[in-house]
Amino acid sequence: MEDIQGLTENVLSNGDVYIGNFKDGLPHGKGKYTWFEGTIYEGDWEDGKMAGKGKIIWPSGAKYEGDISDGSLHGFGTFNYSGGSIYSGAWRMNIHHGIGRKIYTNLDSYEGSWKEGKPEGCGRHFWSSGNSYIGNWKGGQICGKGIMKWVNGDYFIGFWLNGFRHGSGVYHFADGAYYFGSWSKGLKDGKGTFYPAGSKPPSLEKWHNFLGYDIDGKGFLSRTLSLNSEKEKALRRGLKHSFSERISHTGISNPGGLSNWPTWMDENWGLSDPSREPSGDKYSHVVSHTSDQGQHNVLPHNDRMAYEREYMQGVLIQERVKDYKKLLHRSKKQKKTTVKEAKKVSCVNFSESHRSFYLMLNLQLGIRYSVGKLTPVPMREVRSSDFERRARMVMYFPRKGSQFTPSHYSVDFCWKDYCPIVFRNLRLMFKLDAAEYMMSICGDGGLRELSSPGKSGSIFYLSEDDRFVIKTLKKSELKVLLKMLPKYYDHVKEYENTLITKIFGLHRITINGRSKVRFVVMGNMLYTELRIHRRYDLKGSTLGRFTDGDKPKDVITMKDLDLSYEFHMDKLLRQSLFKQISLDCMFLESLHIIDYSLLLGVHFRAPEILKTLLEPPATAHDHGESSQGESTVPSKALMLVTHEPSNVTTAPGPHVRGGPLKAYSLGDSEVDVLLPGTARFRVQLGVNMPAQTSHKLVENEPESSEVELFYDVVLYMGIIDILQEYNVKKKLENAYKSLRYDPLSISVVEPHLYAARFKSFLEKIFHDLP
């Protein structure tokens, strides 16, 4: 610091002391201020505020040196905590925010992106025990894609949620074995393939490309810095001063309680060693650092063999030995078919990957603009004029930016937002916060395009957090939606538990003045933290309603003829379900809509009996799996309990509007479903609905008999594909017949007959509990 000796010492009546320069009676320039309790600041002042470069020392021994703006730690600086931790990096208003590195007292360290004082974005954490993680964080927890390496040589590449392996991934064992599969809250859940040590697994190159860095983190730092460079520039500009305080005999207040703040930070942000149960840590105490060590033993060497396995909450329920070359050939064949079909039926002529990127970027820019434009507009009731043709928002987005739009890296495009007031009210009706909506769709993580388009040629995108589905529309579908929108608005307003697709926005992008792409933003009806083991699209028809038997059932959406289960539900739950289905069908019938479907998602809970039947202790060793390092399956799969609002797990999503349902089995009281070891959820119509189903299993022993397993399941459902008018489709079918082509795969029937067939089919698969 610049020498300030020789300047006048000003002793205030409260005991504070200031030595330094003044301007118009305010500290300005270089100066040193000592508060009576012992805190010392020495550095730059501007109009009575600490601003510029400076150094603060607290009585506790903590000290900070770096950028300060408007009396707050803001910019870049290094903080030495009294407990021994050190943070060096970006700050915003006294909080770690931006790129930074923190070394903890136990010699753990984190380097990467911070947001509001917690790791968020790309970051890497090294534990003093030797374990390390490189990847995404959210709210201080491992969340997203990343790589966890254990000191014993194991590592996992894949997706995480709240510190647990969750989603698809690859687990590599130290001896060379691999497991490619999916996880749910740290437990294997769904289908996967195990490659024993000595076999030849598929290349991990696509995983490295997907992550943007390799197993050792090469390329991670440059990626992290590039993602946050713009944020860093903004931080370094500093804060604008909103006011100044004149120094007086009463002294200058200690800004933001800085004298006590460093101690609070130091006490609450120490990280615990991953090898033991953490305590007192706010963001690492739920991180699953347990490796899968010991979960397999070396199998007989055969570099051509692999094992297809299916798990349910960590329990191995099925295993088949497969020839690896056949697996590889099948995956390549599926990949080629998917690409070919995508090019053939895509309704958007963007064959190159960068064009798809432009499309997603344009969509994010447009939605951010539309939501931001409406935020300051006062709320009001929807008027009939809000549905009219003139009730549309249009804006041109040149690449270089304009007075109203930011510069961007996409191509020039024109954005149209249909009926913005209507959809804003719908989002509020569905209890969807505008900021959450924007962050989910327009956040740094971007959108994910589904691997293959739908049968109609539509392209589907998922938001980063899976809460929203974005679908491209044909012009005819857009017209149907705009035509039905007034009645749709009235219907969802009257029936909060409607099963019909929740629609949050309708937009159009025009590129080069010619290519027009229309989008609808919808809620993901299968959005849940539970794994969906089976998905069905049910229309109540048999013509062509089946899927390819070779495809994995846990990753595709199956059809009517693929459904081999019947579901038994509580009497009142089933009654409520069919009452709403009838109301929704009547609504669609009044609009002459046909060809809609019930999208059904099924989450199975593993019965405890499976452990005895399928993985007895004597054979677990031979299968190459054990339960070491993973949670045990509770004996009770799920239970209905009386609704308690304060105890349910509430994740924001498209299901928050509906009220809890009543169950006959609990005396007509509102209920929650309790999943031991997982969570407690509010039971709503189409969401978290408990049921029972059965499946017959034959034990692999001589003279064995069939064992019927009763599964507890959790069901998710909603009515989708509501944009096909009867008269339009009838005309199409007649056109096909006149040209002597086969009729459409779904027989065209009148709306009232379609509704009756639809409801009749559902009544055959949903029954009352005996």
Secondary structure, DSSP 8 states (H G I E B T S, - for coil): ----TTS-EEE-TTS-EEEEEEETTEEEEEEEEE-TTS-EEEEEEETTEEEEEEEEE-TTS-EEEEEEETTEEEEEEEEE-TTS-EEEEEEETTEEEEEEEEE-TTS-EEEEEEETTEEEEEEEEE-TTS-EEEEEEETTEEEEEEEEE-TTS-EEEEEEETTEEEEEEEEE-TTS-EEEEEEETTEE-EEEEEE-TTS----SHHHHHHHTS-TT-TTHHHHHHHHHHHHHHHHHT-----------TT----GGGTTTHHHHHHHH-----TTS---S-SSSTT------TTS-------TTEEEEEEEETTEEEEEEEEEHHHHHHHHHHHHHHHHHHHHHH-SS---SHHHHHHHHHHHHHHHHHHHHHHTTS------GGGGSTT-EEEEEE-TT--SSS---SS--EEEEEESHHHHHHHHHHTT--HHHHHHHHHSTT--EE-SS--TTS--EEE-TTS-EEEEEE-HHHHHHHHHHHHHHHHHHHH-TT--B--EEEEEEEEETTTEEEEEEEEE-TT--SS---EEEEE-S--TT----TTS-TTTSEEEGGG----EEE-HHHHHHHHHHHHHHHHHHHHTTB---EEEEEEEEE--THHHHHH--HHHHHHHT---TTS----SS--EEEE--TTTS----STTSSS---EEGGGTSEEEEEEETTTEEEE-BTTBSEEEEEEEEEE-SSTT--EEEEEEEEEEEEEEE----BHHHHHHHHHHHHHTT----SS----HHHHHHHHHHHHHHHEEE--
